[in-house]
Amino acid sequence: MHALLVTLLVIVCIALIACVLLQSGKSAGLSGAISGGAEQLFGKQKARGLDLVLHRATIVLAIIFFALTLLIAYFE
């Protein structure tokens, strides 16, 4: 059981890293950090296409990651 959970955790970790690295940056540099916050607050732009899929996949993989980590800690 423990080996299966650890194997699943490694697979989820690799997938989570890939999803995060494939996402495009929201802003560039310090000027983007200042104006990017205002743009998110007032612009309400929604992600579309591949960015939306990667965003949702990242959330799902993060939840699975935490659940697997807790299960491994419980069964150890």
C-alpha positions as CSV (number, residue, x, y, z in Angstrom):
1,M,0.0,0.0,0.0
2,H,2.8,2.4,1.0
3,A,4.7,1.7,-2.3
4,L,1.6,2.4,-4.4
5,L,0.9,5.7,-2.6
6,V,4.6,6.8,-3.0
7,T,4.5,5.9,-6.7
8,L,1.3,7.9,-7.2
9,L,2.8,10.8,-5.3
10,V,5.9,10.9,-7.6
11,I,3.7,10.8,-10.7
12,V,1.5,13.6,-9.3
13,C,4.6,15.6,-8.4
14,I,6.0,15.4,-11.9
15,A,2.6,16.3,-13.5
16,L,2.2,19.2,-11.1
17,I,5.7,20.6,-11.9
18,A,4.9,20.2,-15.6
19,C,1.6,22.1,-15.3
20,V,3.1,24.9,-13.4
21,L,6.0,25.3,-15.9
22,L,3.7,25.2,-18.9
23,Q,1.6,28.1,-17.7
24,S,2.3,31.5,-19.2
25,G,3.5,34.3,-17.0
26,K,0.8,36.9,-16.0
27,S,3.1,39.9,-16.0
28,A,6.8,40.8,-16.6
29,G,9.1,42.4,-14.2
30,L,8.5,44.9,-11.4
31,S,6.3,47.2,-13.6
32,G,4.1,44.2,-14.4
33,A,3.8,43.4,-10.7
34,I,2.5,46.9,-9.9
35,S,0.1,47.2,-12.9
36,G,-0.7,43.5,-12.9
37,G,-2.4,43.7,-9.5
38,A,-4.6,46.5,-10.6
39,E,-5.4,44.7,-13.9
40,Q,-6.5,41.6,-12.0
41,L,-8.5,43.7,-9.6
42,F,-10.3,45.9,-12.1
43,G,-9.9,44.0,-15.4
44,K,-11.5,40.8,-14.3
45,Q,-9.9,39.0,-17.3
46,K,-10.6,35.3,-17.5
47,A,-8.1,32.8,-18.7
48,R,-9.1,31.1,-21.9
49,G,-8.1,28.0,-23.8
50,L,-5.0,26.2,-22.7
51,D,-4.3,28.6,-19.8
52,L,-7.6,27.7,-18.3
53,V,-7.1,24.0,-18.6
54,L,-3.6,24.2,-17.1
55,H,-4.9,26.4,-14.2
56,R,-7.7,23.9,-13.4
57,A,-5.3,20.9,-13.7
58,T,-2.9,22.6,-11.3
59,I,-5.6,23.0,-8.7
60,V,-6.7,19.4,-9.1
61,L,-3.2,18.1,-9.0
62,A,-2.4,20.2,-5.9
63,I,-5.4,18.8,-4.1
64,I,-4.4,15.2,-5.0
65,F,-0.9,16.0,-3.9
66,F,-2.0,17.1,-0.4
67,A,-4.4,14.1,-0.1
68,L,-1.7,11.6,-1.0
69,T,0.8,13.2,1.3
70,L,-1.7,13.0,4.2
71,L,-2.4,9.4,3.3
72,I,1.3,8.5,3.3
73,A,1.8,10.1,6.6
74,Y,-1.2,8.3,8.1
75,F,-0.2,4.8,6.8
76,E,3.5,5.2,7.8
